[in-house]
């Protein structure tokens, strides 16, 4: 959750115990829930990167209901309508689309990923990263992404610099399968540099057993890559479940 200037924003909230469409199947959480979701403060906005089950969660949607405004990539509004969310509460974005909600300004940007909820709907809905401005602070939420040396430099030039970037560091093994769609910790550092972020937080690790690497390997590898690339922990760090970070 991002809190700034009285605005509460959730990015890709997943409240379920499993990362799948059936409650008794699919990857189960490594770690227990650290909060009673019914006791969350009023959520103003929910920002979704894409429709994979570890990012778009029906449990979270049912808990949050019609309270927040949902900002989603193209093609996802129908899913929310099927969940009982009012049409006026869901705003779809193409890459490059912008919106100004006074307290929150957003722009949907590209990412190197894909989408699917089942076997027959691959790439039928869009995926995105997001540039946010909350209370004068610029934040970039990467969602899920692979790396290339062009795309993120363009994001930095177009929408940066950023006070904070939220960049995935996990779910990257085996590389023969994951390289195109999920970055390694080293590639996450390259993205941090490409988008011109003052500070980055490594996310997308240690929650669900999605891929072959051990749960804490991304954090250990991030430390090695920080040293290799001369990036300090103050510049790029990770957070554990339930941790709060205050950025002055």
C-alpha positions in Angstrom: 0.0 0.0 0.0 1.2 3.5 -0.9 0.0 6.3 1.4 0.7 10.0 0.6 -1.2 13.2 1.1 -4.2 11.4 2.5 -4.5 9.1 -0.5 -4.3 5.3 -0.1 -3.4 3.2 -3.2 -3.0 -0.6 -3.5 -1.0 -2.1 -6.4 -2.0 -5.6 -7.5 -3.5 -6.6 -4.2 -3.7 -10.4 -3.6 -5.7 -11.4 -0.4 -6.2 -15.0 -1.3 -4.3 -18.0 0.1 -3.5 -19.4 -3.3 -2.5 -17.8 -6.6 -5.1 -19.5 -8.8 -8.8 -19.3 -9.8 -9.8 -22.2 -7.7 -9.4 -21.8 -3.9 -8.0 -25.3 -3.2 -5.6 -25.4 -6.2 -2.5 -23.5 -7.3 0.6 -22.1 -5.5 0.0 -21.6 -1.8 1.4 -18.7 0.2 4.9 -19.2 1.8 4.0 -16.6 4.5 0.8 -16.0 6.4 -1.3 -12.9 5.9 0.1 -10.0 8.1 -3.0 -7.9 8.2 -6.7 -8.2 8.7 -7.9 -6.9 5.3 -11.2 -5.9 6.7 -9.4 -3.4 8.9 -7.6 -1.6 6.1 -8.0 2.1 5.9 -10.3 3.4 3.2 -8.7 2.5 -0.2 -9.0 5.2 -2.8 -7.4 3.6 -5.8 -6.4 0.1 -6.9 -3.9 -0.1 -9.7 -3.6 -3.4 -11.7 -0.7 -4.3 -13.9 -2.2 -7.4 -15.6 -4.5 -10.3 -15.1 -2.3 -13.2 -14.0 -3.6 -14.7 -10.8 -0.8 -13.5 -8.6 -1.7 -9.9 -9.6 -5.4 -9.9 -10.2 -7.3 -11.5 -7.3 -11.0 -12.1 -6.9 -10.7 -12.3 -3.1 -9.2 -8.9 -2.9 -11.8 -7.5 -5.3 -14.7 -9.0 -3.2 -13.2 -7.5 0.0 -12.6 -4.1 -1.4 -15.9 -4.0 -3.4 -17.0 -0.7 -4.8 -15.0 1.4 -2.4 -12.0 2.2 -4.5 -11.6 3.2 -8.1 -9.9 0.5 -10.1 -7.3 1.6 -12.7 -6.7 -1.3 -15.1 -5.1 -2.1 -18.5 -7.4 -2.4 -21.6 -9.7 -5.4 -21.6 -10.1 -5.9 -17.8 -13.3 -3.9 -17.2 -15.5 -6.9 -18.0 -13.8 -9.0 -15.4 -14.6 -6.4 -12.8 -18.2 -6.1 -13.9 -18.5 -9.9 -13.5 -17.2 -9.5 -10.0 -20.0 -7.1 -9.2 -18.0 -3.9 -9.4 -19.9 -0.9 -10.8 -18.9 0.2 -14.3 -18.2 3.8 -13.1 -15.6 2.4 -10.6 -13.4 0.8 -13.3 -11.2 2.9 -15.7 -9.3 1.2 -18.5 -6.0 2.5 -19.9 -4.0 1.9 -23.0 -0.2 2.6 -22.9 0.3 6.3 -22.9 -3.1 7.1 -21.5 -3.2 9.6 -18.6 -5.7 10.6 -16.0 -5.8 13.4 -13.4 -7.8 12.6 -10.2 -6.5 15.8 -8.5 -4.9 14.0 -5.6 -3.5 11.3 -7.9 -2.2 11.6 -11.4 -1.5 8.4 -13.4 -0.1 7.3 -16.7 -0.2 3.7 -18.1 3.2 2.8 -19.6 4.6 -0.3 -21.3 6.1 -3.5 -19.8 7.6 -6.6 -21.3 5.1 -9.2 -20.2 1.8 -10.9 -21.3 -1.6 -11.8 -20.0 -4.0 -14.8 -19.5 -6.5 -16.2 -17.0 -6.9 -19.5 -18.9 -5.8 -21.5 -21.8 -7.6 -19.7 -24.6 -7.3 -16.0 -23.6 -3.5 -15.3 -24.0 -2.7 -11.7 -24.7 -6.4 -10.8 -25.0 -6.0 -8.1 -22.4 -3.3 -5.6 -22.0 -0.5 -5.4 -19.3 1.2 -2.3 -18.1 3.5 -0.5 -15.8 2.3 2.7 -14.2 3.7 6.2 -13.4 2.0 7.8 -10.4 2.2 11.3 -8.9 0.9 11.4 -5.4 1.3 14.5 -3.3 4.1 15.8 -5.6 6.0 12.5 -5.5 6.7 10.5 -8.7 6.4 6.7 -8.4 6.8 4.0 -11.0 5.1 0.6 -10.5 6.7 -1.9 -12.9 4.2 -4.7 -12.4 5.7 -7.9 -14.0 8.3 -7.5 -16.7 11.3 -8.8 -18.6 14.2 -6.6 -19.5 15.5 -5.0 -22.7 18.0 -2.2 -23.0 15.7 0.2 -24.8 12.2 0.2 -23.3 13.0 1.3 -19.8 15.3 4.1 -20.8 12.4 5.4 -22.9 10.2 5.3 -19.8 12.8 7.2 -17.8 13.1 9.8 -20.5 9.3 10.1 -21.0 8.0 9.9 -17.4 11.0 10.0 -15.1 12.9 10.7 -13.0 11.1 8.9 -10.2 11.4 9.4 -6.5 10.5 5.7 -6.0 10.3 2.7 -8.2 8.7 -0.7 -7.4 10.5 -3.3 -9.4 10.1 -7.1 -9.4 13.1 -9.2 -8.3 11.7 -12.7 -8.2 10.1 -15.5 -10.3 13.0 -15.7 -12.8 14.1 -19.3 -12.9 14.5 -21.3 -15.1 15.9 -18.6 -17.4 15.2 -20.7 -20.5 11.5 -20.1 -19.8 11.3 -16.9 -17.7 13.9 -14.6 -19.3 11.4 -12.9 -21.7 8.8 -12.1 -19.0 10.5 -11.9 -15.6 13.7 -10.0 -14.6 16.5 -11.2 -12.5 17.7 -9.0 -9.6 20.6 -7.9 -11.8 18.1 -6.8 -14.5 16.0 -5.1 -11.9 19.0 -3.0 -11.0 19.5 -2.1 -14.7 15.8 -1.1 -14.8 16.3 1.0 -11.7 19.1 2.9 -13.5 17.3 3.0 -16.8 14.1 4.7 -15.4 16.2 7.1 -13.4 14.8 6.2 -10.0 16.2 7.8 -6.8 15.2 4.8 -4.8 13.8 1.4 -5.7 12.1 -1.4 -3.7 12.3 -5.0 -4.9 8.9 -6.7 -4.9 7.4 -9.9 -6.4 9.4 -12.4 -4.3 8.9 -14.7 -1.3 5.1 -14.8 -1.3 4.1 -17.7 -3.6 6.2 -20.6 -5.0 5.8 -19.5 -8.6 9.2 -20.6 -10.1 12.3 -22.7 -9.4 14.4 -20.3 -7.3 14.3 -20.6 -3.5 12.1 -18.1 -1.6 14.9 -15.9 -0.4 17.3 -16.3 -3.3 16.1 -13.0 -5.0 17.1 -11.0 -1.9 20.5 -12.7 -1.6 21.1 -12.2 -5.3 20.0 -8.6 -5.1 22.7 -8.0 -2.5 25.4 -9.5 -4.7 24.3 -7.4 -7.7 24.2 -4.2 -5.7 27.8 -4.7 -4.9 28.7 -5.6 -8.5 26.9 -2.5 -9.9 27.9 -0.1 -7.1 24.4 0.5 -6.0 23.8 1.1 -2.3 21.1 -0.6 -0.1 19.7 2.9 0.4 19.2 3.1 -3.4 17.7 -0.3 -3.9 16.4 -2.5 -1.1 13.7 -5.1 -0.4 10.9 -5.1 2.1 9.4 -8.0 4.1 5.8 -8.7 4.6 4.2 -6.2 7.0 7.1 -3.8 6.9 6.4 -0.1 6.6 8.9 2.3 4.9 8.7 6.0 5.4 10.4 8.1 2.7 11.0 11.7 3.8 
